[in-house]
Amino acid sequence: MPHRTFLAFILPSALAMLVFIAFPIVSVAIQSLYVEHPKVLVKVQSCTPFACTDDVQVDEAATADLKRKEPLGQFNGLSTYTDRAHLAFGEIGEILHQNAGFSDVVSRIYNLPFYRALVFTLAYTFVVTPLAMILGFAIALAINGVPAFVKGPVIFFSLLPMIITPLIGSLMVYWMINADGIIGASLQSLFNDPNLYLKASPTLTWIVIFIYGIWTNGPFSFVVFYAGLQMVPLDTLESAMIDGASRWERVRFVVIPSLMPLATFVALVQLMDNFRVFEPIVGFNSQGNATSLSYSIFSDLNGQFSQLFGSAAATSVLTIVGVVVLLVPVLIRTWRDFNRKLA
């Protein structure tokens, strides 16, 4: 392909990536180096017929003028990344210097906001991603073997979790596990415990969110794997059957190797998607027991008194770094497989 033709072909995509991906990331990284301007305070004197008192008030005009002159805020460098709301280097150093027991150190570090969100985010990612892939693959195998006249309805019902908006789906599950919901009331009746409440326990809250994540992520894996099953070489499968291979052996030695490139693609997409888990936290109203990096960004931007743009930007940058770190092993394996095929 001539260079000019290739450039004309790739230019629209490259421009879109610059405008909608590269520039926003650079903008967020720059914003993370700044913090909000402190409010300008002035002393005012209030007098009554009996006495005068000094009071401190916010000078709205001076504060607005300061924001207008420096719209990004006050330069803070990397201090936002190291404060207590993020990497908390100072707090961790103090904890380590107190010579406490290992479990106490882990517990105290976990209680720091960023690390608490990071632990849940990583746990959600590493639990939901493989289990959702396994569920999707199992559904694809099952549907691939059913009669043709029932495949359409079965596929439709299998895709329902993908059709429902994630926030609406999480709200539905939230109502179902309430004490007066169908799941919550059934569990109370089953265990004969009227005080049993799933959302009262952090462990049960995590389990419910994980199950919900597997349920909502499974259909994507199913669609990709089901499409891949149609491309598995029939000659190889028939040869395996003639050689006496069982169904499990055909799946293990023929189907799975054929679908490995698709599995890598699914893993890449779901790792990125699950690492930014957000909707279940909001839908289940579970921020007391489970919070994520994306929810921390939401909290900073939806503050009760002010919007912490610098803090939200720093958490966003750390989230991007986390996604890159997670994807590196998968990308390295993909690159090695590609080079192996070329050789």
C-alpha positions in Angstrom: 0.0 0.0 0.0 1.5 3.4 -0.9 2.4 5.6 2.0 0.0 8.4 1.0 -2.9 6.0 0.8 -1.9 4.4 4.2 -1.7 7.9 5.8 -5.1 8.9 4.4 -6.5 5.6 5.8 -5.1 5.9 9.3 -5.3 9.7 9.7 -8.9 9.9 10.9 -8.3 7.2 13.6 -5.1 8.8 14.7 -6.7 12.2 15.0 -9.6 10.8 17.0 -7.2 9.0 19.4 -5.3 12.3 19.9 -8.4 14.3 20.5 -10.3 11.9 22.7 -7.6 9.9 24.4 -4.1 11.5 24.3 -5.1 15.1 25.0 -7.5 14.3 27.9 -4.9 12.1 29.5 -2.3 14.8 29.3 -4.8 17.4 30.6 -5.6 15.1 33.6 -1.9 14.6 34.3 -1.3 18.4 34.3 -4.3 19.0 36.6 -3.0 16.5 39.1 -0.1 18.8 39.8 -2.4 21.5 41.1 -4.7 21.8 44.0 -7.7 24.1 44.6 -6.9 27.7 45.7 -7.5 28.3 49.4 -10.4 30.6 50.1 -9.3 34.2 50.8 -10.3 35.1 54.4 -10.7 38.6 55.7 -11.4 40.0 59.2 -14.6 42.0 59.6 -15.8 43.8 62.7 -19.4 43.5 63.7 -20.6 46.1 66.1 -23.8 46.2 68.3 -24.9 48.9 70.7 -23.1 47.0 73.4 -19.8 45.8 71.9 -17.8 45.1 68.8 -16.6 41.6 67.8 -14.1 40.4 65.2 -15.2 37.8 62.7 -13.6 36.0 59.8 -15.4 35.7 56.5 -14.6 34.5 53.0 -13.8 37.3 50.5 -15.8 35.9 47.6 -14.6 38.6 45.2 -10.9 38.0 46.0 -11.3 34.2 45.8 -13.0 34.5 42.4 -10.3 36.8 41.2 -7.6 34.4 42.3 -9.4 31.5 40.4 -9.7 33.7 37.3 -6.0 34.5 37.3 -4.9 30.9 37.9 -7.7 28.6 36.7 -5.7 25.4 37.2 -5.3 26.2 40.9 -2.3 26.4 43.1 0.8 24.4 42.0 1.4 21.4 44.3 3.7 19.2 42.2 3.8 15.6 43.2 2.6 16.3 46.8 -1.0 15.4 45.9 0.2 11.9 45.0 2.0 11.4 48.3 -0.7 12.9 50.6 -2.9 10.8 52.9 -5.7 10.6 50.4 -3.4 8.8 47.9 -0.1 7.0 48.3 0.3 8.3 51.9 4.1 7.9 52.0 4.3 9.8 55.3 1.6 7.8 57.1 3.1 4.5 55.9 6.5 5.6 57.0 5.1 6.3 60.5 3.3 2.9 60.6 6.5 1.0 59.6 8.6 2.8 62.2 6.3 1.8 65.1 7.5 -1.8 64.9 4.0 -3.1 65.1 3.0 -6.7 64.2 2.5 -7.6 60.5 -1.3 -8.0 60.8 -1.5 -4.6 62.5 0.6 -2.9 59.8 -1.5 -4.5 57.0 -4.7 -3.4 58.8 -3.6 0.1 59.3 -2.4 0.5 55.7 -5.6 -1.0 54.5 -7.6 1.6 56.4 -5.9 4.4 54.4 -8.4 5.6 51.7 -6.4 4.9 48.6 -5.2 1.5 49.6 -8.7 0.4 50.8 -10.0 1.3 47.3 -7.1 -0.3 45.6 -7.5 -3.6 47.5 -11.2 -3.9 46.5 -10.5 -2.9 42.9 -7.8 -5.5 42.5 -9.9 -8.2 44.3 -12.8 -7.4 42.0 -10.6 -7.5 38.9 -8.8 -10.7 39.7 -12.0 -12.6 40.9 -14.5 -11.4 38.3 -12.4 -11.5 35.2 -11.4 -15.2 35.2 -14.8 -16.4 36.5 -16.7 -14.3 34.0 -14.6 -15.7 31.2 -15.1 -19.3 32.5 -18.9 -18.7 32.7 -19.0 -17.2 29.2 -17.1 -20.1 27.8 -19.3 -22.6 29.5 -22.4 -20.9 28.2 -21.0 -20.8 24.7 -20.2 -24.5 24.8 -23.6 -25.4 26.1 -25.5 -23.2 23.5 -23.3 -24.5 20.7 -24.6 -28.0 21.4 -28.3 -27.3 21.7 -30.7 -27.8 18.7 -30.9 -25.0 16.2 -34.5 -24.2 16.8 -33.9 -23.2 20.4 -30.6 -21.4 20.0 -32.2 -18.0 19.3 -34.3 -17.7 22.5 -31.4 -19.2 24.6 -28.9 -16.7 23.2 -31.4 -13.8 23.9 -31.8 -14.8 27.5 -28.1 -15.2 27.9 -27.5 -11.7 26.7 -30.0 -10.1 29.1 -27.4 -9.0 31.6 -25.6 -7.1 28.8 -28.8 -5.4 27.7 -29.6 -4.0 31.2 -27.8 -0.8 32.1 -25.2 -1.6 34.7 -26.5 1.0 37.2 -30.1 -0.2 36.8 -29.0 -3.8 37.1 -27.1 -3.1 40.4 -30.1 -1.2 41.7 -32.3 -4.2 40.9 -30.0 -6.6 42.8 -29.8 -4.1 45.7 -33.6 -4.1 46.1 -33.6 -7.9 45.9 -31.1 -8.4 48.7 -32.8 -5.9 51.0 -34.4 -7.3 54.1 -37.8 -7.0 52.4 -36.5 -8.1 49.0 -37.0 -11.6 47.5 -33.4 -12.7 48.2 -33.0 -11.0 51.6 -36.4 -12.2 52.9 -35.8 -15.8 51.6 -32.4 -15.9 53.4 -33.9 -14.7 56.6 -36.6 -17.4 56.3 -34.1 -20.1 55.4 -31.8 -19.4 58.3 -34.6 -18.3 60.7 -32.7 -15.1 61.5 -34.8 -11.9 61.1 -31.6 -9.9 61.7 -29.7 -11.4 58.8 -28.8 -8.6 56.4 -26.3 -9.1 53.5 -25.2 -5.5 53.3 -24.3 -5.4 57.0 -21.2 -7.5 56.5 -18.2 -6.3 54.4 -17.5 -9.9 53.4 -21.0 -10.6 52.2 -21.1 -7.2 50.4 -18.0 -8.1 48.5 -19.4 -11.5 47.6 -22.6 -10.0 46.3 -20.7 -7.4 44.2 -18.4 -10.1 42.8 -21.4 -12.3 41.9 -23.1 -9.4 40.2 -19.9 -8.6 38.3 -19.6 -12.1 37.0 -23.2 -12.1 36.0 -22.9 -8.8 34.0 -19.5 -9.6 32.5 -20.3 -13.2 31.4 -22.4 -12.3 28.3 -19.4 -10.4 26.7 -17.2 -13.5 27.1 -20.1 -15.7 25.8 -20.5 -13.6 22.6 -16.8 -13.7 21.8 -16.3 -17.3 22.6 -19.5 -18.4 20.8 -18.3 -16.6 17.6 -15.0 -18.3 18.0 -16.5 -21.7 18.3 -18.0 -21.4 14.8 -14.4 -21.0 13.5 -12.9 -24.1 15.2 -11.7 -26.5 12.5 -14.3 -29.3 12.1 -11.8 -31.6 10.5 -9.7 -31.5 13.6 -12.7 -32.2 15.8 -13.8 -35.1 13.6 -10.3 -36.5 13.7 -10.2 -36.3 17.5 -13.6 -38.1 17.6 -12.4 -40.9 15.3 -9.3 -41.3 17.5 -11.7 -41.8 20.5 -11.2 -38.5 22.3 -13.9 -37.7 24.8 -15.9 -34.4 24.8 -13.7 -33.0 27.5 -10.5 -34.1 25.7 -11.8 -32.4 22.5 -12.5 -29.2 24.4 -9.2 -29.3 26.2 -6.9 -30.2 23.3 -8.7 -28.7 20.3 -11.3 -26.1 21.3 -9.3 -24.2 24.0 -6.1 -23.9 22.0 -8.1 -22.6 19.0 -9.7 -19.9 21.2 -6.6 -18.7 23.0 -6.2 -15.6 20.9 -9.8 -14.7 21.6 -9.3 -15.4 25.3 -6.4 -13.0 25.3 -8.6 -10.3 23.7 -11.4 -11.0 26.2 -8.9 -10.8 29.1 -7.5 -7.5 27.9 -11.0 -5.9 27.6 -12.3 -7.2 30.9 -9.2 -6.3 32.8 -9.6 -2.7 31.7 -13.3 -2.7 32.3 -13.3 -4.4 35.8 -10.4 -2.3 37.1 -12.7 0.8 36.8 -15.6 -0.8 38.7 -18.0 1.9 39.7 -21.7 1.1 39.1 -22.1 -1.7 41.7 -20.6 0.6 44.4 -23.2 3.3 43.7 -26.1 0.9 43.0 -25.5 -1.2 46.2 -24.8 2.0 48.2 -21.9 0.0 49.6 -19.2 2.6 50.0 -19.1 1.9 53.7 -18.0 -1.7 53.1 -16.5 -1.6 49.6 -15.1 1.3 47.6 -13.1 1.5 44.4 -10.6 3.9 42.7 -13.4 5.0 40.3 -15.7 5.7 43.2 -12.9 7.8 44.9 -12.7 9.9 41.7 -16.5 10.3 41.8 -16.3 11.3 45.5 -13.7 14.0 44.8 -15.7 15.5 41.9 -19.0 15.3 43.9 -17.8 16.7 47.2 -20.3 18.1 49.6 -18.4 21.5 49.9 -16.1 21.7 47.0 -14.9 19.7 43.9 -11.3 18.4 44.4 -10.2 18.4 40.8 -6.5 17.9 41.6 -7.2 14.9 43.9 -9.5 13.4 41.3 -6.9 13.9 38.6 -4.2 12.2 40.7 -6.4 9.2 41.4 -7.2 9.0 37.7 -3.5 9.0 36.7 -2.8 6.3 39.3 -5.8 4.3 37.9 -4.3 4.6 34.4 -0.9 3.4 35.7 -2.6 0.5 37.4 -4.4 -0.6 34.2 -1.1 -0.4 32.3 0.6 -2.6 34.9 -2.2 -5.1 34.7 -2.1 -5.2 30.9 1.7 -5.5 30.5 1.9 -9.4 31.1 -1.0 -10.0 28.7 0.6 -7.7 26.0 4.0 -9.3 26.4 2.4 -12.8 25.9 0.5 -11.6 22.9 3.7 -10.1 21.4 5.6 -13.4 22.0 2.9 -15.4 20.3 2.9 -13.0 17.4 6.7 -13.3 17.0 6.5 -17.1 17.3 4.0 -17.2 14.4 6.2 -15.0 12.3 9.2 -17.3 12.9 
